[in-house]
Amino acid sequence: MPQIDQLILDQIQPVVLVGGRSSRFGRDKLIELVDGSPMVTVPINALRSVFGPRVAIVGQCDPHIAGLADTVIEDPYPDLGPVGGICAALQHAKSDIFVCAGDLISIDQVTINTILDSSVKSHESLAFLAQTEHLHPTIGVYRADSEEYFKSAINDQKLKLGMVLDRDSICRVPVNPRATRNINRPEDL
């Protein structure tokens, strides 16, 4: 895997989405311990391993979680799910963003670099997202130009990530399914 030039990395804001309600989990899953650390530290540390200590979180969360990130992005769209969090991050960054959900317990540097490499090689798409047997819209790069689509989706109350961007504007990047593992229920741990 080729190294991504630091100048390119500096133009992408790494973001972890932390605003979920954890309703299926029954309590705030992001503070659950995974290998002795809060679950949310896995995506934060994976992004730091690529981008350095400038990982932002977006979404309403436990104050302890906010203290684990390098930056906190205020979310003007609470309770709108990932669409609101991604829109808030794009508005804040005014640049491309790399998004990871906060409950990814196996996301790694290789997966992040694989997606970044695809985004560097092509400027045709608005998003470069992890693909296994299905698309993972909370793992990948969203171009700054996608912000207008997220704003429109919010205005039109189209709050499913699959409804924001046209399928033809998404580059699907094959990744190891292990890296996309997320936690929804306590038994998933």
Phi, psi and omega per residue, in radians:
M1 nan 2.146 3.137
P2 -1.184 2.622 3.077
Q3 -1.304 2.449 3.084
I4 -1.495 2.289 -3.130
D5 -1.017 2.384 -3.112
Q6 -1.035 -0.593 3.119
L7 -1.088 -0.628 3.087
I8 -1.232 -0.791 3.127
L9 -1.021 -0.675 -3.115
D10 -1.131 -0.324 -3.115
Q11 -1.666 0.087 -3.138
I12 -2.115 2.229 3.121
Q13 -1.580 2.063 3.051
P14 -1.359 2.332 -3.023
V15 -2.388 2.410 3.012
V16 -1.992 2.235 3.111
L17 -1.454 2.150 -3.060
V18 -2.241 0.217 -3.005
G19 -1.567 0.104 -3.098
G20 -1.185 2.805 -3.104
R21 -1.578 -0.217 -3.106
S22 0.985 0.600 -3.061
S23 -1.088 -0.674 3.123
R24 -1.276 -0.428 -3.138
F25 -1.401 -0.558 3.116
G26 1.652 -0.169 3.091
R27 -2.829 3.028 -3.083
D28 -1.142 1.804 -3.066
K29 -1.229 -0.445 -3.058
L30 -1.179 -0.333 3.084
I31 -1.686 -0.040 3.059
E32 -1.085 2.469 -3.098
L33 -1.397 2.305 3.026
V34 -2.212 2.023 -3.071
D35 0.938 0.661 3.043
G36 1.511 -0.013 3.138
S37 -2.254 2.718 3.087
P38 -0.983 2.440 -3.100
M39 -0.835 -0.726 -3.064
V40 -1.115 -0.312 3.130
T41 -1.226 -0.362 3.134
V42 -1.101 -0.973 3.104
P43 -1.172 -0.590 3.101
I44 -1.058 -0.854 -3.112
N45 -1.193 -0.609 3.099
A46 -1.116 -0.763 3.102
L47 -1.164 -0.688 3.095
R48 -1.075 -0.617 -3.120
S49 -1.114 -0.376 3.123
V50 -1.774 -0.829 -2.990
F51 -1.710 -0.245 -3.046
G52 1.554 -3.022 -3.023
P53 -1.419 1.182 3.088
R54 -2.531 0.613 -3.121
V55 -1.418 2.245 3.115
A56 -1.773 2.650 2.945
I57 -2.005 2.662 3.085
V58 -2.409 2.363 3.137
G59 2.148 2.695 3.091
Q60 -1.218 2.314 -3.080
C61 -2.685 2.983 3.048
D62 -1.020 2.402 -3.140
P63 -0.978 -0.545 3.103
H64 -1.086 -0.702 3.124
I65 -1.140 -0.750 3.136
A66 -1.001 -0.622 -3.140
G67 -1.261 -0.221 -3.134
L68 -1.461 -0.346 -3.105
A69 -1.599 2.956 3.109
D70 -1.526 -0.448 -3.110
T71 -2.570 2.566 3.034
V72 -2.037 2.192 3.081
I73 -1.699 2.174 3.090
E74 -1.145 2.444 -3.103
D75 -1.851 1.815 3.108
P76 -1.340 -0.015 -3.100
Y77 -2.138 0.963 -3.123
P78 -1.087 2.587 3.089
D79 1.201 0.280 3.077
L80 -1.840 0.193 3.064
G81 1.215 -2.796 -3.093
P82 -1.049 -0.538 3.122
V83 -1.047 -0.794 3.113
G84 -1.152 -0.736 3.140
G85 -1.128 -0.744 3.138
I86 -1.182 -0.718 3.101
C87 -1.072 -0.767 3.118
A88 -1.058 -0.737 -3.137
A89 -1.158 -0.741 3.114
L90 -1.108 -0.745 3.126
Q91 -1.108 -0.704 -3.122
H92 -1.216 -0.817 -3.008
A93 -1.314 -0.599 -3.038
K94 0.957 0.588 -3.140
S95 -2.712 -3.141 3.001
D96 -1.118 2.672 3.081
I97 -2.255 2.645 2.965
F98 -1.943 2.079 -3.043
V99 -1.844 2.404 2.935
C100 -2.325 2.420 2.998
A101 -1.194 2.630 -3.110
G102 -1.271 -0.216 -3.087
D103 -1.839 0.353 3.094
L104 -1.453 1.922 -3.039
I105 -1.683 0.026 3.134
S106 -2.338 0.161 3.126
I107 -1.073 2.495 -3.050
D108 -2.485 2.989 -3.112
Q109 -1.048 -0.696 -3.128
V110 -1.058 -0.808 -3.135
T111 -1.104 -0.797 3.131
I112 -1.059 -0.812 3.135
N113 -1.136 -0.613 3.104
T114 -1.069 -0.797 3.129
I115 -1.180 -0.760 3.108
L116 -1.043 -0.735 -3.138
D117 -1.029 -0.737 3.091
S118 -1.107 -0.692 -3.112
S119 -1.216 -0.509 3.120
V120 -1.286 -0.592 -3.077
K121 -1.366 -0.303 -3.079
S122 -2.429 2.436 3.069
H123 -2.056 0.273 -3.078
E124 -1.417 -0.450 -3.003
S125 -1.803 2.741 3.067
L126 -1.561 -0.341 3.139
A127 -2.563 2.576 3.091
F128 -2.203 1.798 -2.942
L129 -2.079 2.592 3.117
A130 -1.075 2.394 3.131
Q131 -2.270 2.191 2.937
T132 -2.087 -2.227 3.031
E133 -1.216 -0.276 3.006
H134 -2.529 2.957 -3.105
L135 -1.351 2.494 3.113
H136 -2.052 1.560 -3.038
P137 -1.278 -0.060 3.052
T138 -1.860 0.434 3.009
I139 -2.440 1.763 3.081
G140 2.724 -3.071 -3.110
V141 -1.669 2.317 2.956
Y142 -2.014 2.191 3.110
R143 -1.205 2.641 3.113
A144 -0.968 -0.604 -3.129
D145 -1.143 -0.242 3.132
S146 -1.359 -0.194 -3.105
E147 -0.945 -0.761 -3.106
E148 -1.068 -0.583 3.114
Y149 -1.224 -0.646 3.102
F150 -1.206 -0.702 3.091
K151 -1.075 -0.771 3.119
S152 -1.085 -0.742 3.134
A153 -1.063 -0.725 3.117
I154 -1.144 -0.809 3.126
N155 -1.053 -0.627 -3.120
D156 -1.585 0.075 -3.119
Q157 1.017 0.600 3.037
K158 -1.698 1.517 -2.928
L159 -1.750 0.253 3.013
K160 -1.680 2.295 -3.103
L161 -0.960 -0.606 -3.136
G162 -1.169 -0.191 -3.126
M163 -1.736 -0.093 -3.021
V164 -1.406 -0.911 -3.069
L165 -1.906 2.529 3.043
D166 -1.121 2.463 -3.113
R167 -0.947 -0.613 -3.113
D168 -1.255 -0.221 -3.140
S169 -1.683 0.109 -3.116
I170 -1.963 2.236 2.994
C171 -1.639 2.147 -3.134
R172 -1.627 2.081 -3.045
V173 -1.869 1.982 3.139
P174 -1.101 2.272 3.122
V175 -2.366 2.897 3.080
N176 -1.160 2.185 -3.123
P177 -0.980 -0.527 3.132
R178 -0.984 -0.675 -3.078
A179 -1.211 -0.282 -3.090
T180 -1.685 0.076 -3.087
R181 -1.129 2.165 3.070
N182 -2.146 2.935 -3.037
I183 -2.010 2.190 3.092
N184 -2.011 -0.540 -3.106
R185 -2.281 2.716 3.132
P186 -0.945 -0.629 -3.122
E187 -1.213 -0.232 3.078
D188 -1.230 -0.361 3.111
L189 -1.303 nan nan
